[in-house]
Amino acid sequence: MVAVLALAQTSCSSDDRVFDDSSANRMENALNEYKELLVSAENGWKLEMYSGENKEYGGANIFLNFKKDGTVSIVSDYSTGVKAGTTLTSNYELLKTQGPILSFSTYNDILHYWSEPSSSDVDGLEGDYEFIVVSASDKEFVLKGKKRGVTLHMHAVDKNYDVKSALTKMIAVRNSCSKMKLFEVIYENKTLGVGKFSGGYFQIDDFKSLYFATETGIRLANPVTIGSAQISEFEYDSKSGILIAKDVNLNIKPIDTRVPLSTFLNGTWYFMFDDAEGEEYVMPVKFAESDGQLYMYNREKQFELKVSYDASTGSVVVQPQVLSMDESGNYVWMLTYNGSSIFVNTSYGLQSSMVNITDDYYIFSFDSYGTEGLYNTFVLYSFKSGKAPEVSGAVEYKDQWSNFALVLVK
C-alpha cells in the first residue's frame, strides 16, 4: 500500500511538472508575441491616459515607441514632470507573474507622473506603471492597471501619421482651452449659461468630464447631454477662439476674464483665505494706488498687502513681502510655499484668475506666478532682516495662508 501511495505521489508530481512546463512555455510564447507586436508598430502606439476609479485625472495623449533592446521613447501633449512635447526614453519589460504584465520598469517623468505618490497624498493620481495585458493585436492593446485596475487602450499609430505635427496641434488646442477659464454655452443661438475649463476638466453646471485634445479640437471622455443631443466632440476655431460642437448647433464661446485696473480700484471686493488651523477669513477690502504702488487693504487698514496689476492678464499679483514686525522686533515675511518647498525668490507669487460667475458675484482664485507649479499657499516666518531672506535664517514660524480668493460684487 505504501508503495502504491509513493507511486501515486510520484506520478502526480510528474504530471504537475509537465503541466507547469507547458504553462510556462505558453506564457513565454505569449510574452514574446506581445513584444513582437509592440516593436513591429513602426510608428509606435498612442495611449489615451486617464487614472482614478472614475476617470478623475488625465486626458493625456501619450505616444510610445517600443524598441527590441527594451527601451521605450515616450512623448505626450500633457505637461507632467516635463514640458508637453518633450521626448523621454526609459525601459520596459514584459513579465510573467499571475498573468502577462507590461511594466515600465525605470522611472519616466511622463508615465510615472500618473502613479507617483506625493508628500501630501500617498495615492497620488491613482494611476499605474505596470499593466496586465488583457488582449493584444497589431492594432490594439487593452491594458488593465495592476494596482488600480483602470482599463486603458493603446492603439497602433498609422505609419503615415505625422506624430510630431499632431502633437504640436494637440498642445496648441490644450493650451487654448486651459486659457479659456470661463465660457458661454450657446445652443440654438441662445445662451444657456456659463461653463469652464479647470484642472483638465470640461464643466457645465453639474456635468464634469476629462477631455482629450485632438488635432482639430477636443473630445470629451464622457459625452454631455444638452437638449436632446449627446455631444462628445468639438472643433476649435483658432481665429474666433470658439469650440463648435460636431453635428449640433452648439458653440462654446470664451468669456474675457481680464479685469481692468479701474474695476479693482472702484469695485466692491471681498478677500478670503484659510490659516494654518483651517479657519477661513472673509474680509471686505479695497484697492488703492500710492506713489506707483498698488495696495489691497481692509477698511480699518489692520490688514494690508502690496500687490501689482498685470495688464496682459487683467489680474492682481501678490508676491513675497514683509507684512509686519513681530513682538520681538523681527520682520514677518510672507513666502511662497508649494507643500514641500519654501521659495524665498521674491518674484514668485500668486495671481488672480476668474473662475466662476454667479448672479451676484465674480469669483477669483489665485494661481502660481513667476514659476511653473500649482501654488496657492504662503507661509509666514519671522526673520531678523527685512532684506531678501534665507530660509536657514528664519527665526520663528508664524502661520500659513492658503486658498486665496477674491469676490467682486456685481
TORKOL-4160 file (C-alpha; in steps of 0.2 Angstrom, whole numbers, padded with zeros to 4 digits, m for minus):
410
<pt num="1" X="0000" Y="0000" Z="0000"/>
<pt num="2" X="0014" Y="0012" Z="0004"/>
<pt num="3" X="0022" Y="0008" Z="m0012"/>
<pt num="4" X="0006" Y="0012" Z="m0022"/>
<pt num="5" X="0005" Y="0029" Z="m0012"/>
<pt num="6" X="0023" Y="0033" Z="m0016"/>
<pt num="7" X="0020" Y="0029" Z="m0035"/>
<pt num="8" X="0004" Y="0039" Z="m0035"/>
<pt num="9" X="0013" Y="0054" Z="m0027"/>
<pt num="10" X="0027" Y="0052" Z="m0040"/>
<pt num="11" X="0015" Y="0051" Z="m0054"/>
<pt num="12" X="0006" Y="0067" Z="m0048"/>
<pt num="13" X="0022" Y="0077" Z="m0046"/>
<pt num="14" X="0027" Y="0072" Z="m0064"/>
<pt num="15" X="0011" Y="0077" Z="m0071"/>
<pt num="16" X="0012" Y="0094" Z="m0061"/>
<pt num="17" X="0029" Y="0097" Z="m0069"/>
<pt num="18" X="0023" Y="0093" Z="m0086"/>
<pt num="19" X="0008" Y="0105" Z="m0084"/>
<pt num="20" X="0019" Y="0119" Z="m0076"/>
<pt num="21" X="0032" Y="0117" Z="m0090"/>
<pt num="22" X="0018" Y="0118" Z="m0103"/>
<pt num="23" X="0010" Y="0133" Z="m0094"/>
<pt num="24" X="0027" Y="0142" Z="m0093"/>
<pt num="25" X="0030" Y="0139" Z="m0111"/>
<pt num="26" X="0014" Y="0146" Z="m0116"/>
<pt num="27" X="0017" Y="0161" Z="m0106"/>
<pt num="28" X="0034" Y="0164" Z="m0113"/>
<pt num="29" X="0027" Y="0162" Z="m0130"/>
<pt num="30" X="0014" Y="0175" Z="m0127"/>
<pt num="31" X="0026" Y="0187" Z="m0120"/>
<pt num="32" X="0037" Y="0185" Z="m0135"/>
<pt num="33" X="0022" Y="0188" Z="m0146"/>
<pt num="34" X="0017" Y="0204" Z="m0137"/>
<pt num="35" X="0035" Y="0211" Z="m0138"/>
<pt num="36" X="0035" Y="0207" Z="m0156"/>
<pt num="37" X="0018" Y="0216" Z="m0158"/>
<pt num="38" X="0024" Y="0231" Z="m0148"/>
<pt num="39" X="0041" Y="0233" Z="m0158"/>
<pt num="40" X="0033" Y="0229" Z="m0175"/>
<pt num="41" X="0022" Y="0245" Z="m0175"/>
<pt num="42" X="0035" Y="0256" Z="m0185"/>
<pt num="43" X="0026" Y="0272" Z="m0180"/>
<pt num="44" X="0023" Y="0267" Z="m0162"/>
<pt num="45" X="0007" Y="0267" Z="m0151"/>
<pt num="46" X="m0005" Y="0280" Z="m0144"/>
<pt num="47" X="m0011" Y="0278" Z="m0126"/>
<pt num="48" X="m0026" Y="0288" Z="m0120"/>
<pt num="49" X="m0021" Y="0291" Z="m0102"/>
<pt num="50" X="m0033" Y="0294" Z="m0088"/>
<pt num="51" X="m0032" Y="0287" Z="m0070"/>
<pt num="52" X="m0043" Y="0286" Z="m0054"/>
<pt num="53" X="m0058" Y="0274" Z="m0052"/>
<pt num="54" X="m0070" Y="0286" Z="m0060"/>
<pt num="55" X="m0058" Y="0294" Z="m0073"/>
<pt num="56" X="m0054" Y="0308" Z="m0060"/>
<pt num="57" X="m0037" Y="0313" Z="m0068"/>
<pt num="58" X="m0029" Y="0313" Z="m0085"/>
<pt num="59" X="m0035" Y="0317" Z="m0103"/>
<pt num="60" X="m0017" Y="0315" Z="m0110"/>
<pt num="61" X="m0012" Y="0308" Z="m0127"/>
<pt num="62" X="0004" Y="0298" Z="m0124"/>
<pt num="63" X="0014" Y="0292" Z="m0139"/>
<pt num="64" X="0026" Y="0277" Z="m0136"/>
<pt num="65" X="0039" Y="0269" Z="m0147"/>
<pt num="66" X="0045" Y="0252" Z="m0141"/>
<pt num="67" X="0062" Y="0245" Z="m0146"/>
<pt num="68" X="0069" Y="0227" Z="m0146"/>
<pt num="69" X="0083" Y="0232" Z="m0134"/>
<pt num="70" X="0070" Y="0235" Z="m0120"/>
<pt num="71" X="0069" Y="0254" Z="m0121"/>
<pt num="72" X="0054" Y="0264" Z="m0125"/>
<pt num="73" X="0053" Y="0283" Z="m0131"/>
<pt num="74" X="0038" Y="0292" Z="m0124"/>
<pt num="75" X="0031" Y="0309" Z="m0128"/>
<pt num="76" X="0014" Y="0317" Z="m0123"/>
<pt num="77" X="0003" Y="0333" Z="m0126"/>
<pt num="78" X="0001" Y="0335" Z="m0107"/>
<pt num="79" X="0014" Y="0344" Z="m0096"/>
<pt num="80" X="0018" Y="0332" Z="m0082"/>
<pt num="81" X="0036" Y="0332" Z="m0074"/>
<pt num="82" X="0042" Y="0339" Z="m0091"/>
<pt num="83" X="0035" Y="0351" Z="m0104"/>
<pt num="84" X="0022" Y="0344" Z="m0116"/>
<pt num="85" X="0031" Y="0338" Z="m0132"/>
<pt num="86" X="0047" Y="0333" Z="m0123"/>
<pt num="87" X="0053" Y="0315" Z="m0128"/>
<pt num="88" X="0060" Y="0304" Z="m0114"/>
<pt num="89" X="0067" Y="0287" Z="m0115"/>
<pt num="90" X="0066" Y="0273" Z="m0102"/>
<pt num="91" X="0065" Y="0254" Z="m0100"/>
<pt num="92" X="0050" Y="0242" Z="m0102"/>
<pt num="93" X="0048" Y="0224" Z="m0098"/>
<pt num="94" X="0036" Y="0210" Z="m0101"/>
<pt num="95" X="0034" Y="0200" Z="m0085"/>
<pt num="96" X="0026" Y="0183" Z="m0081"/>
<pt num="97" X="0018" Y="0184" Z="m0064"/>
<pt num="98" X="0000" Y="0179" Z="m0062"/>
<pt num="99" X="m0003" Y="0185" Z="m0079"/>
<pt num="100" X="0006" Y="0194" Z="m0093"/>
<pt num="101" X="0012" Y="0211" Z="m0087"/>
<pt num="102" X="0019" Y="0226" Z="m0097"/>
<pt num="103" X="0030" Y="0235" Z="m0084"/>
<pt num="104" X="0038" Y="0252" Z="m0087"/>
<pt num="105" X="0052" Y="0247" Z="m0076"/>
<pt num="106" X="0063" Y="0263" Z="m0075"/>
<pt num="107" X="0056" Y="0280" Z="m0070"/>
<pt num="108" X="0049" Y="0291" Z="m0083"/>
<pt num="109" X="0043" Y="0308" Z="m0079"/>
<pt num="110" X="0029" Y="0307" Z="m0092"/>
<pt num="111" X="0022" Y="0290" Z="m0087"/>
<pt num="112" X="0026" Y="0288" Z="m0069"/>
<pt num="113" X="0018" Y="0305" Z="m0066"/>
<pt num="114" X="0001" Y="0297" Z="m0065"/>
<pt num="115" X="0006" Y="0284" Z="m0052"/>
<pt num="116" X="0019" Y="0293" Z="m0041"/>
<pt num="117" X="0013" Y="0297" Z="m0023"/>
<pt num="118" X="0016" Y="0315" Z="m0017"/>
<pt num="119" X="0021" Y="0321" Z="0001"/>
<pt num="120" X="0003" Y="0326" Z="0004"/>
<pt num="121" X="m0006" Y="0311" Z="m0005"/>
<pt num="122" X="0001" Y="0293" Z="m0004"/>
<pt num="123" X="m0011" Y="0289" Z="m0018"/>
<pt num="124" X="m0006" Y="0302" Z="m0030"/>
<pt num="125" X="m0016" Y="0302" Z="m0046"/>
<pt num="126" X="m0021" Y="0284" Z="m0043"/>
<pt num="127" X="m0013" Y="0278" Z="m0059"/>
<pt num="128" X="m0001" Y="0263" Z="m0063"/>
<pt num="129" X="0015" Y="0259" Z="m0071"/>
<pt num="130" X="0013" Y="0241" Z="m0073"/>
<pt num="131" X="m0002" Y="0234" Z="m0083"/>
<pt num="132" X="m0010" Y="0217" Z="m0086"/>
<pt num="133" X="m0011" Y="0213" Z="m0104"/>
<pt num="134" X="m0030" Y="0209" Z="m0106"/>
<pt num="135" X="m0029" Y="0207" Z="m0125"/>
<pt num="136" X="m0016" Y="0211" Z="m0139"/>
<pt num="137" X="m0016" Y="0213" Z="m0158"/>
<pt num="138" X="m0006" Y="0223" Z="m0171"/>
<pt num="139" X="m0020" Y="0236" Z="m0169"/>
<pt num="140" X="m0024" Y="0237" Z="m0151"/>
<pt num="141" X="m0018" Y="0233" Z="m0133"/>
<pt num="142" X="m0030" Y="0233" Z="m0119"/>
<pt num="143" X="m0021" Y="0236" Z="m0103"/>
<pt num="144" X="m0028" Y="0235" Z="m0085"/>
<pt num="145" X="m0018" Y="0244" Z="m0071"/>
<pt num="146" X="m0011" Y="0230" Z="m0060"/>
<pt num="147" X="m0014" Y="0240" Z="m0044"/>
<pt num="148" X="m0028" Y="0252" Z="m0048"/>
<pt num="149" X="m0037" Y="0241" Z="m0061"/>
<pt num="150" X="m0041" Y="0256" Z="m0073"/>
<pt num="151" X="m0043" Y="0249" Z="m0091"/>
<pt num="152" X="m0033" Y="0259" Z="m0104"/>
<pt num="153" X="m0032" Y="0257" Z="m0123"/>
<pt num="154" X="m0017" Y="0258" Z="m0133"/>
<pt num="155" X="m0019" Y="0259" Z="m0152"/>
<pt num="156" X="m0006" Y="0257" Z="m0166"/>
<pt num="157" X="m0002" Y="0273" Z="m0175"/>
<pt num="158" X="m0004" Y="0273" Z="m0194"/>
<pt num="159" X="0013" Y="0273" Z="m0202"/>
<pt num="160" X="0009" Y="0288" Z="m0212"/>
<pt num="161" X="0003" Y="0298" Z="m0197"/>
<pt num="162" X="0014" Y="0313" Z="m0193"/>
<pt num="163" X="0016" Y="0312" Z="m0174"/>
<pt num="164" X="0026" Y="0327" Z="m0172"/>
<pt num="165" X="0014" Y="0338" Z="m0182"/>
<pt num="166" X="m0001" Y="0331" Z="m0172"/>
<pt num="167" X="0007" Y="0334" Z="m0155"/>
<pt num="168" X="0010" Y="0352" Z="m0160"/>
<pt num="169" X="m0008" Y="0354" Z="m0164"/>
<pt num="170" X="m0014" Y="0345" Z="m0149"/>
<pt num="171" X="m0003" Y="0355" Z="m0137"/>
<pt num="172" X="m0010" Y="0371" Z="m0145"/>
<pt num="173" X="m0028" Y="0366" Z="m0143"/>
<pt num="174" X="m0024" Y="0361" Z="m0125"/>
<pt num="175" X="m0016" Y="0377" Z="m0121"/>
<pt num="176" X="m0030" Y="0387" Z="m0129"/>
<pt num="177" X="m0043" Y="0378" Z="m0118"/>
<pt num="178" X="m0033" Y="0380" Z="m0102"/>
<pt num="179" X="m0033" Y="0399" Z="m0105"/>
<pt num="180" X="m0052" Y="0398" Z="m0108"/>
<pt num="181" X="m0056" Y="0399" Z="m0089"/>
<pt num="182" X="m0074" Y="0403" Z="m0092"/>
<pt num="183" X="m0086" Y="0401" Z="m0107"/>
<pt num="184" X="m0103" Y="0404" Z="m0113"/>
<pt num="185" X="m0114" Y="0389" Z="m0119"/>
<pt num="186" X="m0123" Y="0395" Z="m0134"/>
<pt num="187" X="m0136" Y="0382" Z="m0140"/>
<pt num="188" X="m0148" Y="0385" Z="m0155"/>
<pt num="189" X="m0142" Y="0403" Z="m0154"/>
<pt num="190" X="m0147" Y="0405" Z="m0136"/>
<pt num="191" X="m0136" Y="0407" Z="m0121"/>
<pt num="192" X="m0139" Y="0393" Z="m0109"/>
<pt num="193" X="m0126" Y="0398" Z="m0096"/>
<pt num="194" X="m0108" Y="0398" Z="m0091"/>
<pt num="195" X="m0096" Y="0383" Z="m0090"/>
<pt num="196" X="m0077" Y="0382" Z="m0088"/>
<pt num="197" X="m0061" Y="0373" Z="m0091"/>
<pt num="198" X="m0052" Y="0369" Z="m0074"/>
<pt num="199" X="m0039" Y="0357" Z="m0070"/>
<pt num="200" X="m0040" Y="0347" Z="m0086"/>
<pt num="201" X="m0059" Y="0346" Z="m0085"/>
<pt num="202" X="m0073" Y="0352" Z="m0096"/>
<pt num="203" X="m0088" Y="0358" Z="m0084"/>
<pt num="204" X="m0105" Y="0364" Z="m0087"/>
<pt num="205" X="m0116" Y="0366" Z="m0071"/>
<pt num="206" X="m0115" Y="0348" Z="m0063"/>
<pt num="207" X="m0108" Y="0340" Z="m0078"/>
<pt num="208" X="m0089" Y="0337" Z="m0077"/>
<pt num="209" X="m0078" Y="0327" Z="m0089"/>
<pt num="210" X="m0060" Y="0325" Z="m0094"/>
<pt num="211" X="m0056" Y="0330" Z="m0111"/>
<pt num="212" X="m0043" Y="0324" Z="m0124"/>
<pt num="213" X="m0035" Y="0336" Z="m0136"/>
<pt num="214" X="m0037" Y="0331" Z="m0155"/>
<pt num="215" X="m0028" Y="0339" Z="m0169"/>
<pt num="216" X="m0043" Y="0350" Z="m0173"/>
<pt num="217" X="m0052" Y="0352" Z="m0156"/>
<pt num="218" X="m0057" Y="0341" Z="m0141"/>
<pt num="219" X="m0066" Y="0325" Z="m0137"/>
<pt num="220" X="m0074" Y="0323" Z="m0120"/>
<pt num="221" X="m0071" Y="0307" Z="m0111"/>
<pt num="222" X="m0089" Y="0306" Z="m0106"/>
<pt num="223" X="m0102" Y="0315" Z="m0118"/>
<pt num="224" X="m0113" Y="0329" Z="m0111"/>
<pt num="225" X="m0131" Y="0330" Z="m0114"/>
<pt num="226" X="m0138" Y="0346" Z="m0120"/>
<pt num="227" X="m0156" Y="0347" Z="m0125"/>
<pt num="228" X="m0159" Y="0331" Z="m0135"/>
<pt num="229" X="m0141" Y="0329" Z="m0141"/>
<pt num="230" X="m0127" Y="0320" Z="m0134"/>
<pt num="231" X="m0110" Y="0329" Z="m0138"/>
<pt num="232" X="m0093" Y="0322" Z="m0136"/>
<pt num="233" X="m0083" Y="0331" Z="m0150"/>
<pt num="234" X="m0079" Y="0349" Z="m0153"/>
<pt num="235" X="m0069" Y="0358" Z="m0167"/>
<pt num="236" X="m0058" Y="0373" Z="m0162"/>
<pt num="237" X="m0059" Y="0389" Z="m0172"/>
<pt num="238" X="m0042" Y="0397" Z="m0169"/>
<pt num="239" X="m0047" Y="0414" Z="m0176"/>
<pt num="240" X="m0063" Y="0416" Z="m0165"/>
<pt num="241" X="m0057" Y="0405" Z="m0151"/>
<pt num="242" X="m0074" Y="0396" Z="m0151"/>
<pt num="243" X="m0077" Y="0377" Z="m0149"/>
<pt num="244" X="m0090" Y="0371" Z="m0161"/>
<pt num="245" X="m0100" Y="0355" Z="m0157"/>
<pt num="246" X="m0099" Y="0342" Z="m0170"/>
<pt num="247" X="m0116" Y="0339" Z="m0179"/>
<pt num="248" X="m0126" Y="0350" Z="m0166"/>
<pt num="249" X="m0129" Y="0369" Z="m0166"/>
<pt num="250" X="m0119" Y="0372" Z="m0150"/>
<pt num="251" X="m0104" Y="0384" Z="m0148"/>
<pt num="252" X="m0093" Y="0386" Z="m0133"/>
<pt num="253" X="m0088" Y="0405" Z="m0133"/>
<pt num="254" X="m0074" Y="0411" Z="m0121"/>
<pt num="255" X="m0078" Y="0424" Z="m0109"/>
<pt num="256" X="m0065" Y="0438" Z="m0107"/>
<pt num="257" X="m0060" Y="0436" Z="m0089"/>
<pt num="258" X="m0047" Y="0451" Z="m0089"/>
<pt num="259" X="m0052" Y="0464" Z="m0076"/>
<pt num="260" X="m0047" Y="0482" Z="m0079"/>
<pt num="261" X="m0037" Y="0491" Z="m0066"/>
<pt num="262" X="m0052" Y="0503" Z="m0064"/>
<pt num="263" X="m0063" Y="0489" Z="m0058"/>
<pt num="264" X="m0050" Y="0484" Z="m0045"/>
<pt num="265" X="m0049" Y="0502" Z="m0039"/>
<pt num="266" X="m0068" Y="0505" Z="m0039"/>
<pt num="267" X="m0077" Y="0489" Z="m0036"/>
<pt num="268" X="m0084" Y="0481" Z="m0021"/>
<pt num="269" X="m0072" Y="0467" Z="m0016"/>
<pt num="270" X="m0070" Y="0453" Z="m0003"/>
<pt num="271" X="m0054" Y="0444" Z="0001"/>
<pt num="272" X="m0054" Y="0426" Z="0008"/>
<pt num="273" X="m0040" Y="0414" Z="0014"/>
<pt num="274" X="m0038" Y="0400" Z="0026"/>
<pt num="275" X="m0025" Y="0400" Z="0040"/>
<pt num="276" X="m0014" Y="0385" Z="0047"/>
<pt num="277" X="m0029" Y="0379" Z="0058"/>
<pt num="278" X="m0041" Y="0379" Z="0043"/>
<pt num="279" X="m0050" Y="0394" Z="0049"/>
<pt num="280" X="m0057" Y="0404" Z="0035"/>
<pt num="281" X="m0056" Y="0423" Z="0035"/>
<pt num="282" X="m0068" Y="0434" Z="0024"/>
<pt num="283" X="m0065" Y="0452" Z="0024"/>
<pt num="284" X="m0071" Y="0467" Z="0014"/>
<pt num="285" X="m0056" Y="0475" Z="0005"/>
<pt num="286" X="m0051" Y="0490" Z="m0006"/>
<pt num="287" X="m0038" Y="0493" Z="m0018"/>
<pt num="288" X="m0028" Y="0509" Z="m0019"/>
<pt num="289" X="m0013" Y="0517" Z="m0028"/>
<pt num="290" X="0000" Y="0527" Z="m0019"/>
<pt num="291" X="0017" Y="0533" Z="m0026"/>
<pt num="292" X="0015" Y="0520" Z="m0040"/>
<pt num="293" X="0012" Y="0505" Z="m0028"/>
<pt num="294" X="m0005" Y="0496" Z="m0028"/>
<pt num="295" X="m0011" Y="0491" Z="m0011"/>
<pt num="296" X="m0025" Y="0479" Z="m0005"/>
<pt num="297" X="m0032" Y="0483" Z="0012"/>
<pt num="298" X="m0047" Y="0481" Z="0024"/>
<pt num="299" X="m0057" Y="0496" Z="0029"/>
<pt num="300" X="m0048" Y="0498" Z="0046"/>
<pt num="301" X="m0031" Y="0495" Z="0037"/>
<pt num="302" X="m0027" Y="0481" Z="0050"/>
<pt num="303" X="m0023" Y="0471" Z="0035"/>
<pt num="304" X="m0013" Y="0477" Z="0020"/>
<pt num="305" X="m0004" Y="0469" Z="0006"/>
<pt num="306" X="0007" Y="0476" Z="m0008"/>
<pt num="307" X="0000" Y="0470" Z="m0025"/>
<pt num="308" X="0004" Y="0473" Z="m0043"/>
<pt num="309" X="m0008" Y="0474" Z="m0058"/>
<pt num="310" X="m0004" Y="0463" Z="m0073"/>
<pt num="311" X="m0012" Y="0472" Z="m0088"/>
<pt num="312" X="m0009" Y="0457" Z="m0100"/>
<pt num="313" X="m0019" Y="0446" Z="m0089"/>
<pt num="314" X="m0030" Y="0458" Z="m0081"/>
<pt num="315" X="m0026" Y="0451" Z="m0064"/>
<pt num="316" X="m0018" Y="0457" Z="m0047"/>
<pt num="317" X="m0002" Y="0448" Z="m0042"/>
<pt num="318" X="0003" Y="0445" Z="m0024"/>
<pt num="319" X="0022" Y="0442" Z="m0021"/>
<pt num="320" X="0033" Y="0438" Z="m0006"/>
<pt num="321" X="0034" Y="0453" Z="0006"/>
<pt num="322" X="0037" Y="0459" Z="0024"/>
<pt num="323" X="0020" Y="0460" Z="0032"/>
<pt num="324" X="0024" Y="0467" Z="0049"/>
<pt num="325" X="0036" Y="0467" Z="0064"/>
<pt num="326" X="0033" Y="0454" Z="0077"/>
<pt num="327" X="0033" Y="0457" Z="0096"/>
<pt num="328" X="0052" Y="0453" Z="0096"/>
<pt num="329" X="0056" Y="0466" Z="0083"/>
<pt num="330" X="0059" Y="0453" Z="0069"/>
<pt num="331" X="0052" Y="0455" Z="0052"/>
<pt num="332" X="0037" Y="0444" Z="0047"/>
<pt num="333" X="0039" Y="0438" Z="0029"/>
<pt num="334" X="0026" Y="0430" Z="0018"/>
<pt num="335" X="0034" Y="0417" Z="0007"/>
<pt num="336" X="0028" Y="0406" Z="m0007"/>
<pt num="337" X="0025" Y="0388" Z="m0002"/>
<pt num="338" X="0021" Y="0373" Z="m0013"/>
<pt num="339" X="0018" Y="0360" Z="0000"/>
<pt num="340" X="0036" Y="0354" Z="0002"/>
<pt num="341" X="0047" Y="0369" Z="m0003"/>
<pt num="342" X="0048" Y="0387" Z="0003"/>
<pt num="343" X="0053" Y="0399" Z="m0011"/>
<pt num="344" X="0062" Y="0415" Z="m0005"/>
<pt num="345" X="0063" Y="0421" Z="m0023"/>
<pt num="346" X="0053" Y="0437" Z="m0021"/>
<pt num="347" X="0047" Y="0436" Z="m0040"/>
<pt num="348" X="0037" Y="0420" Z="m0036"/>
<pt num="349" X="0020" Y="0423" Z="m0031"/>
<pt num="350" X="0001" Y="0421" Z="m0034"/>
<pt num="351" X="m0010" Y="0430" Z="m0047"/>
<pt num="352" X="m0029" Y="0431" Z="m0048"/>
<pt num="353" X="m0039" Y="0422" Z="m0061"/>
<pt num="354" X="m0058" Y="0422" Z="m0063"/>
<pt num="355" X="m0065" Y="0405" Z="m0061"/>
<pt num="356" X="m0084" Y="0407" Z="m0059"/>
<pt num="357" X="m0099" Y="0419" Z="m0062"/>
<pt num="358" X="m0115" Y="0419" Z="m0052"/>
<pt num="359" X="m0130" Y="0430" Z="m0052"/>
<pt num="360" X="m0122" Y="0441" Z="m0039"/>
<pt num="361" X="m0103" Y="0439" Z="m0039"/>
<pt num="362" X="m0087" Y="0436" Z="m0050"/>
<pt num="363" X="m0076" Y="0424" Z="m0041"/>
<pt num="364" X="m0057" Y="0423" Z="m0042"/>
<pt num="365" X="m0045" Y="0410" Z="m0036"/>
<pt num="366" X="m0026" Y="0413" Z="m0036"/>
<pt num="367" X="m0013" Y="0403" Z="m0047"/>
<pt num="368" X="0006" Y="0402" Z="m0046"/>
<pt num="369" X="0015" Y="0417" Z="m0054"/>
<pt num="370" X="0033" Y="0418" Z="m0059"/>
<pt num="371" X="0036" Y="0399" Z="m0060"/>
<pt num="372" X="0028" Y="0384" Z="m0065"/>
<pt num="373" X="0018" Y="0374" Z="m0052"/>
<pt num="374" X="0001" Y="0374" Z="m0043"/>
<pt num="375" X="0005" Y="0385" Z="m0028"/>
<pt num="376" X="m0009" Y="0393" Z="m0018"/>
<pt num="377" X="m0001" Y="0395" Z="m0002"/>
<pt num="378" X="0010" Y="0407" Z="0008"/>
<pt num="379" X="0019" Y="0403" Z="0024"/>
<pt num="380" X="0024" Y="0417" Z="0037"/>
<pt num="381" X="0040" Y="0416" Z="0046"/>
<pt num="382" X="0050" Y="0429" Z="0056"/>
<pt num="383" X="0067" Y="0435" Z="0051"/>
<pt num="384" X="0080" Y="0446" Z="0059"/>
<pt num="385" X="0082" Y="0456" Z="0042"/>
<pt num="386" X="0070" Y="0465" Z="0031"/>
<pt num="387" X="0080" Y="0461" Z="0016"/>
<pt num="388" X="0078" Y="0446" Z="0005"/>
<pt num="389" X="0078" Y="0432" Z="0017"/>
<pt num="390" X="0087" Y="0415" Z="0018"/>
<pt num="391" X="0076" Y="0400" Z="0023"/>
<pt num="392" X="0090" Y="0395" Z="0035"/>
<pt num="393" X="0089" Y="0412" Z="0044"/>
<pt num="394" X="0071" Y="0410" Z="0049"/>
<pt num="395" X="0068" Y="0414" Z="0067"/>
<pt num="396" X="0050" Y="0408" Z="0070"/>
<pt num="397" X="0036" Y="0400" Z="0061"/>
<pt num="398" X="0020" Y="0411" Z="0062"/>
<pt num="399" X="0006" Y="0405" Z="0051"/>
<pt num="400" X="0001" Y="0398" Z="0034"/>
<pt num="401" X="m0011" Y="0406" Z="0022"/>
<pt num="402" X="m0019" Y="0396" Z="0008"/>
<pt num="403" X="m0034" Y="0395" Z="m0004"/>
<pt num="404" X="m0033" Y="0414" Z="m0008"/>
<pt num="405" X="m0049" Y="0420" Z="m0016"/>
<pt num="406" X="m0057" Y="0437" Z="m0022"/>
<pt num="407" X="m0075" Y="0440" Z="m0024"/>
<pt num="408" X="m0082" Y="0455" Z="m0034"/>
<pt num="409" X="m0099" Y="0460" Z="m0031"/>
<pt num="410" X="m0109" Y="0464" Z="m0046"/>
